[in-house]
Amino acid sequence: MTSIDTGTPDLLAHQDSGVLTLTMNRPQARNALSRPMLEAMQRLLTEAEFNPEVRCIVLTGSGQAFCAGGDVKGMAASYAEGGAKKTVDESIHIQRHSQRETAGRLFKMPKPTLAVLPGAAAGAGLSLALACDLRIMSSAAFMTTAFAKVGFAGDYGGTYFLTQLIGAAKAREMYLLSDRVTAEEALRLGLSNWVAEPDALAAKTQEIARRLANGPPVAYRYMKENLNRAMGGEIDECLDLEVTHHVHCAQTSDHQEAAKAFVEKRTPVFNGR
């Protein structure tokens, strides 16, 4: 396992056997997002996308929470001191960039992304979890949009991801009422892929992350593009994209290795080519 210097104690990172794990690390604040945390996350996700040694990204939180979203206490203190000096347009530009380079990159990058929720995922924290391809929740965890309770409309793509995952009616309910969704309910709704007991969460995470890291990188890249395009694409566009990617995959050594391994009844070893 290799530890990575993120430049801030608010985000921890380590890499092991193709898996890059990013841990939001403000347990005293339920891992509420800080500017240093988000800036480090942006940088590390960009590096991971183009690093062939990274095959899967895991996003999680330290302590008993995943991420509480924005630091509301910090916001209140800032307002009491007279607020930020930036203009509205400057603030919009900064947050647009942050959202695209964190939630947007988790969703769009051509590598599998996995959110692991040891506890609460709220507000923008929930948005980051939903941006990932897959989610594992502790049975003690819960999800909540939370935005209505603090007078916000929502950010980091939560409205898009939630609507795509569970449909408009339930997404509107979750945003307008901000009720908690338990791990079991999240699993039933399709917001979570697995629920594990707290003491089994690490083992389940390792199992899924290793499977993803050992999978076919080229096929995963095309798979994610196919799936993302399908969310808003027209049927013929999706069919054409699938066939293009399918034929490209057929030319890879990964496919040839997988076909050979299938015949030989063994596990294939993929090299991303």
BADOPA-504716 format. One record per residue (C-alpha): residue number from 1; x, y, z. Coordinates in Angstrom, 3 decimals, padded with zeros to 6 digits. Example, Ala and Ser with C-alpha at 12.3 -4.5 7.8 and 13.67 -1.06 7.14 Angstrom:
BEGIN
n:X:Y:Z
1:012.300:-004.500:007.800 .
2:013.670:-001.060:007.140 .
This chain:
BEGIN
n:X:Y:Z
1:000.000:000.000:000.000 .
2:001.331:003.427:-000.997 .
3:000.262:006.571:000.867 .
4:-000.137:009.693:-001.257 .
5:000.489:013.253:-000.077 .
6:-002.711:015.168:-000.790 .
7:-001.430:018.477:000.572 .
8:-004.112:018.600:003.262 .
9:-005.146:016.487:006.265 .
10:-008.759:016.926:005.107 .
11:-008.287:014.267:002.414 .
12:-006.314:011.056:002.785 .
13:-005.227:008.920:-000.155 .
14:-003.561:005.586:-000.672 .
15:-003.106:003.233:-003.591 .
16:-003.004:-000.548:-003.412 .
17:-003.150:-003.108:-006.230 .
18:-004.738:-000.729:-008.734 .
19:-007.229:000.729:-006.257 .
20:-006.973:004.414:-005.319 .
21:-008.843:005.145:-002.091 .
22:-009.743:008.742:-001.253 .
23:-010.923:009.288:002.323 .
24:-012.627:012.517:003.344 .
25:-011.057:013.188:006.713 .
26:-012.829:015.686:008.935 .
27:-014.502:013.238:011.343 .
28:-015.137:015.934:013.937 .
29:-017.356:017.652:011.321 .
30:-018.789:014.426:009.836 .
31:-016.366:014.956:006.938 .
32:-018.068:018.162:005.806 .
33:-016.490:019.502:002.634 .
34:-013.731:022.071:002.993 .
35:-012.035:024.053:000.255 .
36:-008.690:022.231:000.763 .
37:-010.503:018.871:000.627 .
38:-012.275:019.709:-002.622 .
39:-009.168:021.150:-004.256 .
40:-007.151:018.047:-003.346 .
41:-009.949:015.793:-004.595 .
42:-010.033:017.634:-007.909 .
43:-006.307:017.199:-008.395 .
44:-006.148:013.540:-007.393 .
45:-009.144:012.534:-009.511 .
46:-007.589:014.215:-012.545 .
47:-004.292:012.417:-011.944 .
48:-006.078:009.094:-011.383 .
49:-008.010:009.365:-014.628 .
50:-004.782:009.454:-016.631 .
51:-002.700:007.102:-014.478 .
52:-002.764:003.580:-015.992 .
53:-001.775:002.105:-012.627 .
54:-005.093:003.262:-011.154 .
55:-007.835:000.870:-012.226 .
56:-010.573:001.741:-009.706 .
57:-011.351:004.695:-007.412 .
58:-012.934:004.290:-003.978 .
59:-014.394:007.342:-002.223 .
60:-015.203:007.090:001.480 .
61:-015.201:009.000:004.759 .
62:-013.364:008.550:008.038 .
63:-015.052:007.864:011.350 .
64:-018.801:007.353:011.514 .
65:-019.873:009.349:008.437 .
66:-019.404:009.448:004.682 .
67:-019.852:013.184:004.207 .
68:-022.264:015.713:005.692 .
69:-022.017:017.954:002.623 .
70:-021.196:021.631:002.920 .
71:-019.753:022.962:006.151 .
72:-022.848:024.808:007.398 .
73:-021.145:025.914:010.630 .
74:-018.302:027.368:008.599 .
75:-020.793:029.153:006.347 .
76:-022.582:030.656:009.344 .
77:-019.293:031.893:010.805 .
78:-018.339:033.427:007.464 .
79:-021.677:035.237:007.218 .
80:-021.270:036.565:010.753 .
81:-017.890:037.996:009.773 .
82:-019.338:039.785:006.769 .
83:-019.275:037.032:004.163 .
84:-016.953:036.353:001.278 .
85:-015.500:039.153:-000.833 .
86:-016.092:037.410:-004.159 .
87:-018.760:038.543:-006.585 .
88:-021.694:036.280:-007.402 .
89:-020.229:035.538:-010.840 .
90:-016.842:034.660:-009.338 .
91:-018.470:032.333:-006.820 .
92:-020.525:030.633:-009.546 .
93:-017.441:030.089:-011.705 .
94:-015.427:028.597:-008.818 .
95:-018.208:026.204:-007.826 .
96:-018.944:025.178:-011.411 .
97:-015.311:024.182:-011.788 .
98:-015.314:022.329:-008.466 .
99:-018.488:020.411:-009.293 .
100:-017.280:019.333:-012.735 .
101:-013.887:018.243:-011.439 .
102:-015.280:016.218:-008.513 .
103:-018.820:014.872:-009.011 .
104:-018.604:015.309:-012.774 .
105:-015.260:013.520:-013.025 .
106:-016.361:010.643:-010.749 .
107:-019.336:010.131:-013.053 .
108:-017.619:010.575:-016.414 .
109:-014.091:009.238:-015.941 .
110:-013.437:006.024:-017.912 .
111:-012.716:003.981:-014.771 .
112:-015.055:002.383:-012.210 .
113:-015.808:004.528:-009.159 .
114:-017.129:003.137:-005.886 .
115:-018.574:005.082:-002.948 .
116:-018.360:003.422:000.464 .
117:-020.711:004.856:003.100 .
118:-019.810:004.006:006.717 .
119:-022.437:006.484:007.881 .
120:-024.458:009.509:006.822 .
121:-024.287:010.903:003.295 .
122:-026.039:014.269:003.221 .
123:-026.325:017.223:000.875 .
124:-023.358:017.529:-001.455 .
125:-021.931:014.438:000.257 .
126:-024.884:012.465:-001.045 .
127:-024.328:014.002:-004.483 .
128:-020.721:012.772:-004.524 .
129:-021.845:009.273:-003.519 .
130:-024.485:009.235:-006.272 .
131:-021.901:010.409:-008.830 .
132:-020.022:007.135:-008.381 .
133:-020.851:004.070:-010.454 .
134:-021.570:001.853:-007.442 .
135:-022.308:002.277:-003.731 .
136:-021.781:000.119:-000.651 .
137:-023.524:001.191:002.561 .
138:-023.056:000.191:006.154 .
139:-026.329:-000.985:007.671 .
140:-025.924:001.974:010.058 .
141:-025.677:004.523:007.228 .
142:-028.403:006.703:005.789 .
143:-028.901:009.170:002.948 .
144:-030.607:012.553:002.958 .
145:-030.613:015.473:000.564 .
146:-030.777:017.866:003.571 .
147:-030.751:020.960:001.345 .
148:-034.267:022.137:002.210 .
149:-033.334:022.179:005.904 .
150:-030.600:024.758:005.310 .
151:-032.324:026.802:002.607 .
152:-030.360:025.517:-000.372 .
153:-031.627:024.184:-003.727 .
154:-028.866:021.568:-004.052 .
155:-025.507:021.177:-005.778 .
156:-022.822:018.772:-007.029 .
157:-025.239:017.064:-009.421 .
158:-027.556:015.461:-006.896 .
159:-030.748:016.431:-008.720 .
160:-029.441:014.832:-011.928 .
161:-028.071:011.641:-010.376 .
162:-031.047:011.066:-008.098 .
163:-033.607:011.610:-010.861 .
164:-031.742:009.205:-013.145 .
165:-031.425:006.536:-010.457 .
166:-034.913:006.510:-008.943 .
167:-037.145:008.670:-011.147 .
168:-038.528:012.172:-010.892 .
169:-041.320:011.611:-008.356 .
170:-039.164:010.000:-005.663 .
171:-036.298:012.403:-006.315 .
172:-038.642:015.351:-005.791 .
173:-039.885:013.807:-002.554 .
174:-036.343:013.376:-001.277 .
175:-035.394:016.953:-002.168 .
176:-038.535:018.718:-001.008 .
177:-038.948:016.842:002.290 .
178:-035.310:015.964:003.065 .
179:-036.287:012.826:004.973 .
180:-033.698:010.218:005.871 .
181:-033.430:007.086:003.722 .
182:-032.102:004.069:005.609 .
183:-029.566:001.681:004.118 .
184:-032.215:-000.989:003.555 .
185:-034.559:001.493:001.876 .
186:-031.685:002.797:-000.266 .
187:-030.989:-000.771:-001.374 .
188:-034.662:-001.301:-002.228 .
189:-034.810:001.944:-004.219 .
190:-031.629:001.179:-006.143 .
191:-029.574:003.952:-004.534 .
192:-027.215:001.397:-003.018 .
193:-025.840:-001.783:-004.567 .
194:-024.886:-003.549:-001.337 .
195:-025.491:-003.186:002.396 .
196:-022.988:-004.654:004.852 .
197:-022.820:-004.789:008.622 .
198:-020.356:-002.176:009.949 .
199:-017.700:-004.762:010.846 .
200:-017.984:-006.335:007.384 .
201:-017.879:-003.090:005.384 .
202:-014.101:-003.049:004.822 .
203:-014.047:-006.649:003.588 .
204:-016.961:-006.034:001.198 .
205:-015.252:-002.892:-000.099 .
206:-012.020:-004.767:-000.752 .
207:-013.885:-007.559:-002.519 .
208:-015.720:-005.256:-004.935 .
209:-012.799:-002.860:-005.468 .
210:-010.418:-005.701:-006.286 .
211:-012.901:-007.188:-008.755 .
212:-013.180:-003.828:-010.488 .
213:-009.415:-003.246:-010.472 .
214:-008.866:-006.670:-012.036 .
215:-011.488:-006.112:-014.722 .
216:-010.942:-005.128:-018.392 .
217:-009.988:-001.412:-018.464 .
218:-010.715:-000.820:-022.157 .
219:-014.116:-002.479:-021.952 .
220:-014.922:-000.555:-018.756 .
221:-014.065:002.724:-020.484 .
222:-016.448:002.000:-023.346 .
223:-019.050:000.522:-020.992 .
224:-019.228:003.719:-018.944 .
225:-019.560:005.866:-022.039 .
226:-022.333:003.603:-023.360 .
227:-024.204:003.720:-020.051 .
228:-023.817:007.474:-019.619 .
229:-024.929:008.210:-023.177 .
230:-027.922:005.907:-022.706 .
231:-029.187:008.132:-019.888 .
232:-030.109:010.851:-022.353 .
233:-029.500:009.412:-025.776 .
234:-031.788:008.298:-028.584 .
235:-031.987:004.558:-029.330 .
236:-030.190:004.596:-032.689 .
237:-027.393:006.731:-031.242 .
238:-026.959:004.214:-028.405 .
239:-027.022:001.251:-030.796 .
240:-024.407:002.854:-033.049 .
241:-022.153:003.726:-030.112 .
242:-022.412:000.201:-028.725 .
243:-021.417:-001.451:-031.988 .
244:-018.440:000.908:-032.437 .
245:-017.175:000.156:-028.957 .
246:-017.905:-003.554:-029.290 .
247:-015.821:-003.858:-032.451 .
248:-012.995:-001.862:-030.851 .
249:-013.047:-004.217:-027.843 .
250:-012.800:-007.203:-030.170 .
251:-009.400:-005.918:-031.324 .
252:-007.912:-005.715:-027.808 .
253:-005.523:-008.191:-026.229 .
254:-007.825:-008.070:-023.191 .
255:-010.623:-009.649:-025.221 .
256:-008.291:-012.245:-026.696 .
257:-006.998:-013.109:-023.215 .
258:-010.554:-013.365:-021.850 .
259:-011.639:-015.671:-024.694 .
260:-008.604:-017.885:-024.131 .
261:-009.164:-017.937:-020.377 .
262:-012.812:-018.882:-020.917 .
263:-011.809:-021.924:-022.943 .
264:-009.093:-022.833:-020.421 .
265:-011.492:-022.330:-017.490 .
266:-009.261:-019.851:-015.650 .
267:-009.474:-016.227:-014.501 .
268:-008.270:-013.777:-017.195 .
269:-005.503:-011.269:-016.508 .
270:-006.252:-007.934:-018.148 .
271:-003.516:-005.459:-019.135 .
272:-005.657:-002.606:-020.490 .
273:-004.620:-003.056:-024.105 .
